């Protein structure tokens, strides 16, 4: 049965291949599954780094902060208007 997942060719260094093989043997899973999981984790970490950059920029440029009471008071007003 054909797969719906896209396949790519990745060239590994010998050290990377050994590590992926060792993990796959330990977990009794295919090397491709291990490699895909590691890539997913790397992509998530990259996304986290990008979000941190956005957050840091917002923290530097924010002119006014709302207190908790101000925020929740505004949220309550919005809720009452929607009801």
Secondary structure, DSSP 8 states (H G I E B T S, - for coil): ---SS--------HHHHHHHHHHHHHHT--HHHHHHHHHHHHHHHHHHHHHHHHHHHHHHH------HHHHHHHHHHHHHHH-
